[in-house]
Amino acid sequence: MANQGTSLGETIRAKRLSMDTTLRELARRLRITPSYLSDIENDRRVPAEDILQKIASELALSFDDLMGLAGRFGEGVERYVKRQPAAGVLFRRISQANLSNEALKRLSEETEKLSEES
């Protein structure tokens, strides 16, 4: 999981550097231009969901964490919220409550239990 307060670009750059991988090498493996990757690492651009998935895979990072850092929910989540408006209400309540990371983890664990029951 990314450190709280760390941006998407900072997280990607730190992991790339810890793996001793150059920007050009990672860009080549991702099949994107080095300038595009540089823009991502410098928080000038937010990559599309498919690029985030590739970055997560190449750098062994959590795709969910990267999506969160990017401020993206994903197409599947957006479709679900449109079909289940209560999910949007729940998210707004969580946001208004400004839950701590620990509280969010507990809520996530409870969600996992509910999904196992259904």
DSSP file (Angstrom, degrees, kcal/mol; ACC not computed):
  #  RESIDUE AA STRUCTURE BP1 BP2  ACC     N-H-->O    O-->H-N    N-H-->O    O-->H-N    TCO  KAPPA ALPHA  PHI   PSI    X-CA   Y-CA   Z-CA
    1    1 A M              0   0    0      0, 0.0     3,-0.1     0, 0.0     2,-0.1   0.000 360.0 360.0 360.0 142.6    0.0    0.0    0.0
    2    2 A A        -     0   0    0      1,-0.1     2,-0.1    60,-0.1     3,-0.1  -0.360 360.0 -98.5 -69.5 150.4    1.2    3.5   -0.8
    3    3 A N    >   -     0   0    0      1,-0.1     3,-2.0     4,-0.1    -1,-0.1  -0.461  45.8-100.1 -67.5 141.1    2.2    5.8    2.1
    4    4 A Q  T 3  S+     0   0    0      1,-0.3    -1,-0.1    -2,-0.1     3,-0.1  -0.408 111.1  25.5 -62.2 135.7   -0.5    8.2    3.1
    5    5 A G  T 3  S+     0   0    0      1,-0.3     2,-0.4    -2,-0.1    -1,-0.3   0.370  92.5 122.6  89.8  -4.4    0.2   11.6    1.5
    6    6 A T    <   -     0   0    0     -3,-2.0    -1,-0.3     1,-0.1    -4,-0.1  -0.771  57.9-131.2 -91.7 134.0    2.2   10.1   -1.3
    7    7 A S     >  -     0   0    0     -2,-0.4     4,-2.3    -3,-0.1     5,-0.2  -0.256  22.4-106.3 -78.5 168.9    1.0   10.9   -4.8
    8    8 A L  H  > S+     0   0    0     61,-0.4     4,-2.3     2,-0.2     5,-0.2   0.951 120.9  46.6 -57.1 -51.9    0.4    8.5   -7.7
    9    9 A G  H  > S+     0   0    0      1,-0.2     4,-2.8     2,-0.2     5,-0.2   0.898 111.6  50.4 -61.2 -42.8    3.6    9.7   -9.5
   10   10 A E  H  > S+     0   0    0      1,-0.2     4,-2.6     2,-0.2    -1,-0.2   0.891 110.5  50.7 -62.9 -39.4    5.7    9.6   -6.4
   11   11 A T  H  X S+     0   0    0     -4,-2.3     4,-2.0     2,-0.2    -2,-0.2   0.925 113.0  45.0 -64.1 -45.3    4.6    6.1   -5.6
   12   12 A I  H  X S+     0   0    0     -4,-2.3     4,-2.6     2,-0.2    -2,-0.2   0.935 115.1  47.1 -65.5 -46.9    5.4    4.9   -9.2
   13   13 A R  H  X S+     0   0    0     -4,-2.8     4,-2.8     1,-0.2     5,-0.2   0.927 111.3  51.1 -62.1 -45.5    8.8    6.6   -9.3
   14   14 A A  H  X S+     0   0    0     -4,-2.6     4,-2.2    -5,-0.2    -1,-0.2   0.911 113.2  45.1 -60.1 -42.7    9.8    5.3   -5.9
   15   15 A K  H  X S+     0   0    0     -4,-2.0     4,-1.3    -5,-0.2    -1,-0.2   0.917 112.6  51.1 -68.2 -42.6    8.9    1.8   -6.8
   16   16 A R  H  <>S+     0   0    0     -4,-2.6     5,-2.1     1,-0.2     3,-0.4   0.930 113.1  45.7 -59.2 -46.0   10.6    2.0  -10.2
   17   17 A L  H ><5S+     0   0    0     -4,-2.8     3,-1.7     1,-0.2    -1,-0.2   0.877 107.9  56.4 -66.8 -37.2   13.8    3.4   -8.6
   18   18 A S  H 3<5S+     0   0    0     -4,-2.2    -1,-0.2     1,-0.3    -2,-0.2   0.772 107.5  50.1 -65.7 -23.4   13.8    0.7   -5.9
   19   19 A M  T 3<5S-     0   0    0     -4,-1.3    -1,-0.3    -3,-0.4    -2,-0.2   0.361 113.8-122.2 -92.6   4.2   13.7   -1.9   -8.6
   20   20 A D  T < 5 +     0   0    0     -3,-1.7     2,-0.4     1,-0.2    -3,-0.2   0.891  62.2 147.2  55.6  43.6   16.7   -0.2  -10.3
   21   21 A T      < -     0   0    0     -5,-2.1    -1,-0.2    -6,-0.1    -2,-0.1  -0.919  44.7-128.8-111.5 133.9   14.7    0.3  -13.5
   22   22 A T     >  -     0   0    0     -2,-0.4     4,-2.4     1,-0.1     5,-0.2  -0.383  20.8-117.0 -76.7 159.4   15.2    3.3  -15.7
   23   23 A L  H  > S+     0   0    0      1,-0.2     4,-2.6     2,-0.2     5,-0.2   0.915 116.8  51.1 -59.6 -43.9   12.3    5.4  -16.9
   24   24 A R  H  > S+     0   0    0      2,-0.2     4,-2.3     1,-0.2    -1,-0.2   0.889 109.4  50.2 -63.1 -39.8   13.0    4.5  -20.5
   25   25 A E  H  > S+     0   0    0      2,-0.2     4,-2.3     1,-0.2    -2,-0.2   0.933 112.6  45.5 -65.8 -45.7   13.1    0.8  -19.7
   26   26 A L  H  X S+     0   0    0     -4,-2.4     4,-2.2     1,-0.2    -2,-0.2   0.924 112.1  52.0 -64.5 -42.3    9.8    0.8  -17.8
   27   27 A A  H  X>S+     0   0    0     -4,-2.6     5,-2.4    -5,-0.2     4,-1.0   0.909 109.0  51.3 -59.1 -41.6    8.2    2.9  -20.6
   28   28 A R  H ><5S+     0   0    0     -4,-2.3     3,-0.6     1,-0.2    -1,-0.2   0.932 110.8  47.4 -60.9 -45.7    9.4    0.4  -23.2
   29   29 A R  H 3<5S+     0   0    0     -4,-2.3    -1,-0.2     1,-0.2    -2,-0.2   0.832 114.6  46.7 -66.0 -31.3    7.9   -2.5  -21.2
   30   30 A L  H 3<5S-     0   0    0     -4,-2.2    -1,-0.2    -5,-0.2    -2,-0.2   0.603 109.3-126.7 -82.7 -11.9    4.6   -0.6  -20.8
   31   31 A R  T <<5S+     0   0    0     -4,-1.0     2,-0.3    -3,-0.6    -3,-0.2   0.900  71.1 115.8  61.5  43.5    4.6    0.3  -24.5
   32   32 A I  S   <S-     0   0    0     -5,-2.4    -1,-0.3    -6,-0.1    -2,-0.1  -0.865  73.1 -90.1-129.7 167.2    4.3    4.0  -23.8
   33   33 A T     >  -     0   0    0     -2,-0.3     4,-2.1     1,-0.1     3,-0.3  -0.477  29.0-123.2 -78.0 150.2    6.6    6.9  -24.5
   34   34 A P  H  > S+     0   0    0      0, 0.0     4,-2.7     0, 0.0     5,-0.2   0.866 113.5  56.3 -58.1 -35.6    9.2    7.9  -21.9
   35   35 A S  H  > S+     0   0    0      2,-0.2     4,-2.2     1,-0.2     5,-0.1   0.882 105.9  50.2 -66.1 -36.0    7.7   11.4  -21.9
   36   36 A Y  H  > S+     0   0    0     -3,-0.3     4,-2.0     2,-0.2    -1,-0.2   0.926 112.2  47.1 -65.9 -44.3    4.3   10.0  -21.0
   37   37 A L  H  X S+     0   0    0     -4,-2.1     4,-2.8     2,-0.2    -2,-0.2   0.899 110.6  52.8 -63.4 -40.1    5.7    8.0  -18.1
   38   38 A S  H  X S+     0   0    0     -4,-2.7     4,-1.8     1,-0.2    -1,-0.2   0.915 107.7  51.3 -60.5 -42.8    7.6   11.1  -17.0
   39   39 A D  H  <>S+     0   0    0     -4,-2.2     5,-3.1     2,-0.2     6,-1.2   0.890 111.0  48.4 -61.0 -39.4    4.4   13.1  -17.0
   40   40 A I  H ><5S+     0   0    0     -4,-2.0     3,-1.7     4,-0.2    -2,-0.2   0.947 111.7  48.5 -64.9 -48.4    2.7   10.4  -14.9
   41   41 A E  H 3<5S+     0   0    0     -4,-2.8    -1,-0.2     1,-0.3    -2,-0.2   0.771 112.7  48.8 -65.0 -25.9    5.6   10.3  -12.4
   42   42 A N  T 3<5S-     0   0    0     -4,-1.8    -1,-0.3    -5,-0.2    -2,-0.2   0.234 114.6-117.4 -97.3  12.8    5.6   14.1  -12.2
   43   43 A D  T < 5S+     0   0    0     -3,-1.7    -3,-0.2     2,-0.2    -2,-0.1   0.791  82.1 120.8  56.9  32.6    1.8   14.1  -11.6
   44   44 A R  S   <S+     0   0    0     -5,-3.1     2,-0.3     1,-0.2    -4,-0.2   0.648  76.2  29.2 -93.2 -19.2    1.1   16.0  -14.8
   45   45 A R        -     0   0    0     -6,-1.2    -1,-0.2    -9,-0.1    -2,-0.2  -0.992  66.7-143.3-140.5 146.9   -1.1   13.3  -16.3
   46   46 A V        -     0   0    0     -2,-0.3    -6,-0.1    -3,-0.1     6,-0.0  -0.954  31.4-132.1-107.9 119.6   -3.3   10.6  -14.8
   47   47 A P        -     0   0    0      0, 0.0   -10,-0.0     0, 0.0    23,-0.0  -0.239  23.4 -97.3 -72.1 159.6   -3.1    7.4  -16.9
   48   48 A A     >  -     0   0    0      1,-0.1     4,-2.3     4,-0.0     3,-0.4  -0.233  40.8-100.5 -66.8 162.8   -6.0    5.4  -18.2
   49   49 A E  H  > S+     0   0    0      1,-0.2     4,-2.1     2,-0.2     5,-0.1   0.860 121.9  53.5 -56.4 -40.5   -7.2    2.4  -16.3
   50   50 A D  H  > S+     0   0    0      1,-0.2     4,-1.9     2,-0.2    -1,-0.2   0.873 109.3  48.4 -67.0 -35.4   -5.4   -0.1  -18.6
   51   51 A I  H  > S+     0   0    0     -3,-0.4     4,-2.7     2,-0.2    -2,-0.2   0.900 109.6  52.7 -69.9 -40.4   -2.1    1.8  -18.2
   52   52 A L  H  X S+     0   0    0     -4,-2.3     4,-2.7     1,-0.2    -2,-0.2   0.889 108.0  52.2 -60.2 -38.4   -2.5    1.7  -14.4
   53   53 A Q  H  X S+     0   0    0     -4,-2.1     4,-2.2     2,-0.2    -1,-0.2   0.919 110.6  47.1 -63.6 -43.4   -3.1   -2.0  -14.6
   54   54 A K  H  X S+     0   0    0     -4,-1.9     4,-2.9     2,-0.2     5,-0.2   0.905 112.3  49.7 -64.6 -41.7    0.1   -2.5  -16.6
   55   55 A I  H  X S+     0   0    0     -4,-2.7     4,-2.5     2,-0.2     6,-0.2   0.936 110.5  50.3 -62.5 -46.3    2.1   -0.3  -14.2
   56   56 A A  H  X>S+     0   0    0     -4,-2.7     5,-2.2     1,-0.2     4,-0.7   0.915 113.7  45.9 -57.6 -44.0    0.8   -2.2  -11.2
   57   57 A S  H ><5S+     0   0    0     -4,-2.2     3,-0.6     3,-0.2    -2,-0.2   0.938 114.4  46.1 -66.1 -47.9    1.7   -5.5  -12.9
   58   58 A E  H 3<5S+     0   0    0     -4,-2.9    -2,-0.2     1,-0.2    -1,-0.2   0.846 122.5  35.6 -64.8 -34.8    5.2   -4.4  -13.9
   59   59 A L  H 3<5S-     0   0    0     -4,-2.5    -1,-0.2    -5,-0.2    -2,-0.2   0.366 106.1-120.0-103.6   5.0    6.1   -2.8  -10.6
   60   60 A A  T <<5 +     0   0    0     -4,-0.7     2,-0.3    -3,-0.6    -3,-0.2   0.927  64.3 144.4  54.8  48.1    4.3   -5.3   -8.3
   61   61 A L      < -     0   0    0     -5,-2.2     2,-0.5    -6,-0.2    -1,-0.2  -0.754  59.8 -92.2-109.5 160.7    2.0   -2.6   -6.9
   62   62 A S     >  -     0   0    0     -2,-0.3     4,-2.3     1,-0.2     5,-0.2  -0.613  25.1-153.0 -74.4 122.6   -1.6   -2.9   -5.9
   63   63 A F  H  > S+     0   0    0     -2,-0.5     4,-2.7     1,-0.2     5,-0.2   0.904  97.5  54.0 -60.4 -41.3   -3.9   -1.9   -8.8
   64   64 A D  H  > S+     0   0    0      1,-0.2     4,-2.3     2,-0.2    -1,-0.2   0.908 108.3  49.0 -61.2 -41.9   -6.5   -0.8   -6.3
   65   65 A D  H  > S+     0   0    0      2,-0.2     4,-2.7     1,-0.2    -1,-0.2   0.918 111.8  48.6 -63.9 -42.9   -4.1    1.5   -4.5
   66   66 A L  H  X S+     0   0    0     -4,-2.3     4,-2.0     2,-0.2    -2,-0.2   0.910 110.5  51.1 -64.4 -40.8   -3.0    3.0   -7.8
   67   67 A M  H  X>S+     0   0    0     -4,-2.7     5,-2.6     2,-0.2     4,-0.6   0.921 111.3  48.8 -61.2 -42.5   -6.6    3.5   -8.8
   68   68 A G  H ><5S+     0   0    0     -4,-2.3     3,-1.1     1,-0.2    -2,-0.2   0.923 110.7  49.2 -62.9 -44.5   -7.2    5.2   -5.5
   69   69 A L  H 3<5S+     0   0    0     -4,-2.7   -61,-0.4     1,-0.3    -1,-0.2   0.820 110.2  52.5 -63.8 -29.9   -4.2    7.5   -5.8
   70   70 A A  H 3<5S-     0   0    0     -4,-2.0    -1,-0.3    -5,-0.2    -2,-0.2   0.574 113.0-121.0 -80.8  -9.3   -5.3    8.4   -9.4
   71   71 A G  T <<5 +     0   0    0     -3,-1.1     2,-0.3    -4,-0.6    -3,-0.2   0.773  68.7 134.9  74.1  25.0   -8.8    9.3   -8.0
   72   72 A R      < -     0   0    0     -5,-2.6    -1,-0.3    -6,-0.2    -2,-0.1  -0.829  41.9-171.6-110.1 146.7  -10.4    6.7  -10.3
   73   73 A F        -     0   0    0     -2,-0.3     4,-0.3    -3,-0.1    -1,-0.1   0.670  45.5-119.0-103.7 -25.6  -13.1    4.2   -9.4
   74   74 A G     >  -     0   0    0      2,-0.1     4,-2.2     1,-0.1     5,-0.2   0.052  24.1 -87.0  96.4 150.7  -13.0    2.2  -12.6
   75   75 A E  H  > S+     0   0    0      1,-0.2     4,-2.3     2,-0.2     5,-0.2   0.876 125.0  54.5 -61.1 -40.0  -15.7    1.6  -15.2
   76   76 A G  H  > S+     0   0    0      1,-0.2     4,-2.2     2,-0.2    -1,-0.2   0.900 109.4  47.3 -62.2 -41.6  -17.2   -1.4  -13.3
   77   77 A V  H  > S+     0   0    0     -4,-0.3     4,-2.7     2,-0.2     5,-0.2   0.916 110.6  51.9 -66.6 -43.3  -17.6    0.6  -10.1
   78   78 A E  H  X S+     0   0    0     -4,-2.2     4,-1.7     1,-0.2    -2,-0.2   0.902 110.8  48.0 -61.7 -40.8  -19.2    3.5  -12.0
   79   79 A R  H  X S+     0   0    0     -4,-2.3     4,-1.8     2,-0.2    -1,-0.2   0.913 111.5  51.1 -63.9 -42.1  -21.7    1.1  -13.6
   80   80 A Y  H  X S+     0   0    0     -4,-2.2     4,-2.7     1,-0.2    -2,-0.2   0.926 108.6  50.3 -61.7 -46.1  -22.5   -0.5  -10.2
   81   81 A V  H  < S+     0   0    0     -4,-2.7     7,-0.3     1,-0.2    -1,-0.2   0.865 109.2  52.2 -62.9 -35.8  -23.1    2.8   -8.5
   82   82 A K  H  < S+     0   0    0     -4,-1.7    -1,-0.2    -5,-0.2    -2,-0.2   0.867 115.5  40.9 -67.3 -34.7  -25.5    3.8  -11.3
   83   83 A R  H  < S+     0   0    0     -4,-1.8    -2,-0.2     1,-0.2    -1,-0.2   0.787 124.5  38.3 -80.8 -28.6  -27.4    0.5  -10.9
   84   84 A Q    >X  -     0   0    0     -4,-2.7     3,-2.2    -5,-0.2     4,-0.7  -0.748  65.2-179.6-125.4  81.7  -27.2    0.7   -7.0
   85   85 A P  H 3> S+     0   0    0      0, 0.0     4,-1.8     0, 0.0     3,-0.4   0.765  78.5  70.0 -55.9 -26.3  -27.7    4.3   -5.9
   86   86 A A  H 3> S+     0   0    0      1,-0.2     4,-2.5     2,-0.2     5,-0.1   0.813  91.7  60.5 -61.2 -28.3  -27.4    3.2   -2.2
   87   87 A A  H <> S+     0   0    0     -3,-2.2     4,-2.3     2,-0.2    -1,-0.2   0.900 104.1  48.3 -65.4 -39.8  -23.7    2.6   -3.0
   88   88 A G  H  X S+     0   0    0     -4,-0.7     4,-2.4    -3,-0.4    -2,-0.2   0.892 110.6  51.1 -65.5 -39.9  -23.2    6.2   -3.9
   89   89 A V  H  X S+     0   0    0     -4,-1.8     4,-2.4     2,-0.2    -2,-0.2   0.923 109.9  50.4 -61.7 -44.8  -25.0    7.3   -0.7
   90   90 A L  H  X S+     0   0    0     -4,-2.5     4,-2.4     1,-0.2    -2,-0.2   0.920 109.9  49.6 -60.1 -45.1  -22.7    5.0    1.3
   91   91 A F  H  X S+     0   0    0     -4,-2.3     4,-2.5     1,-0.2    -1,-0.2   0.915 110.2  50.5 -62.0 -42.5  -19.6    6.5   -0.4
   92   92 A R  H  X S+     0   0    0     -4,-2.4     4,-2.8     1,-0.2    -1,-0.2   0.906 110.3  50.3 -62.3 -40.4  -20.8   10.0    0.3
   93   93 A R  H  X S+     0   0    0     -4,-2.4     4,-2.1     2,-0.2    -1,-0.2   0.903 110.5  49.3 -64.6 -40.5  -21.4    9.1    4.0
   94   94 A I  H  X>S+     0   0    0     -4,-2.4     5,-1.2     2,-0.2     4,-0.8   0.927 112.8  48.1 -62.0 -44.4  -17.9    7.6    4.3
   95   95 A S  H ><5S+     0   0    0     -4,-2.5     3,-0.8     1,-0.2    -2,-0.2   0.918 111.7  48.6 -63.1 -44.9  -16.5   10.8    2.7
   96   96 A Q  H 3<5S+     0   0    0     -4,-2.8    -1,-0.2     1,-0.2    -2,-0.2   0.849 109.5  53.0 -65.0 -33.9  -18.4   13.1    5.0
   97   97 A A  H 3<5S-     0   0    0     -4,-2.1    -1,-0.2    -5,-0.2    -2,-0.2   0.651  98.0-143.8 -75.2 -14.4  -17.4   11.1    8.0
   98   98 A N  T <<5 -     0   0    0     -3,-0.8    -3,-0.2    -4,-0.8    -2,-0.1   0.936  25.1-154.7  49.7  53.4  -13.7   11.5    6.9
   99   99 A L      < -     0   0    0     -5,-1.2    -1,-0.1     1,-0.1    -5,-0.0  -0.209  10.5-113.7 -62.2 146.2  -13.0    7.9    8.2
  100  100 A S     >  -     0   0    0      1,-0.1     4,-2.4    -3,-0.1     5,-0.2  -0.265  28.8-105.7 -71.6 165.4   -9.4    7.1    9.2
  101  101 A N  H  > S+     0   0    0      1,-0.2     4,-2.1     2,-0.2     5,-0.1   0.891 123.1  52.6 -59.2 -40.4   -7.4    4.5    7.2
  102  102 A E  H  > S+     0   0    0      2,-0.2     4,-2.2     1,-0.2    -1,-0.2   0.914 109.0  48.3 -63.1 -43.8   -7.9    2.0   10.0
  103  103 A A  H  > S+     0   0    0      1,-0.2     4,-2.4     2,-0.2    -1,-0.2   0.892 110.5  51.9 -64.2 -39.1  -11.7    2.5    9.9
  104  104 A L  H  X S+     0   0    0     -4,-2.4     4,-2.4     2,-0.2    -1,-0.2   0.885 108.1  51.8 -65.0 -38.0  -11.7    2.1    6.2
  105  105 A K  H  X S+     0   0    0     -4,-2.1     4,-2.4     2,-0.2    -2,-0.2   0.922 110.3  48.4 -63.2 -43.6   -9.8   -1.2    6.5
  106  106 A R  H  X S+     0   0    0     -4,-2.2     4,-2.2     1,-0.2    -2,-0.2   0.912 111.7  49.6 -63.3 -41.7  -12.3   -2.5    9.0
  107  107 A L  H  X S+     0   0    0     -4,-2.4     4,-2.1     1,-0.2    -1,-0.2   0.898 110.2  51.1 -62.9 -40.7  -15.2   -1.4    6.7
  108  108 A S  H  X S+     0   0    0     -4,-2.4     4,-2.1     2,-0.2    -2,-0.2   0.902 108.9  51.0 -62.8 -42.1  -13.4   -3.2    3.8
  109  109 A E  H  X S+     0   0    0     -4,-2.4     4,-1.9     1,-0.2    -2,-0.2   0.897 109.5  50.2 -62.7 -40.6  -13.1   -6.4    5.9
  110  110 A E  H  X S+     0   0    0     -4,-2.2     4,-2.3     1,-0.2    -1,-0.2   0.882 108.2  53.6 -64.8 -37.6  -16.8   -6.3    6.8
  111  111 A T  H  X S+     0   0    0     -4,-2.1     4,-2.3     1,-0.2    -2,-0.2   0.900 106.1  52.9 -62.8 -40.7  -17.6   -5.9    3.1
  112  112 A E  H  X S+     0   0    0     -4,-2.1     4,-1.7     1,-0.2    -1,-0.2   0.916 108.6  50.0 -60.6 -43.4  -15.5   -9.0    2.3
  113  113 A K  H  X S+     0   0    0     -4,-1.9     4,-1.5     1,-0.2    -2,-0.2   0.909 110.2  50.4 -61.5 -42.5  -17.5  -10.9    4.9
  114  114 A L  H  X S+     0   0    0     -4,-2.3     4,-1.3     1,-0.2    -1,-0.2   0.896 109.1  50.7 -63.1 -40.3  -20.8   -9.7    3.4
  115  115 A S  H  < S+     0   0    0     -4,-2.3    -1,-0.2     1,-0.2    -2,-0.2   0.825 108.2  52.9 -69.2 -29.5  -19.7  -10.7   -0.1
  116  116 A E  H  < S+     0   0    0     -4,-1.7    -1,-0.2     1,-0.2    -2,-0.2   0.827 107.4  53.0 -70.8 -31.8  -18.8  -14.2    1.1
  117  117 A E  H  <        0   0    0     -4,-1.5    -2,-0.2     1,-0.2    -1,-0.2   0.782 360.0 360.0 -73.9 -27.8  -22.2  -14.6    2.7
  118  118 A S     <        0   0    0     -4,-1.3    -1,-0.2    -5,-0.1    -2,-0.2   0.479 360.0 360.0 -91.0 360.0  -24.1  -13.8   -0.5
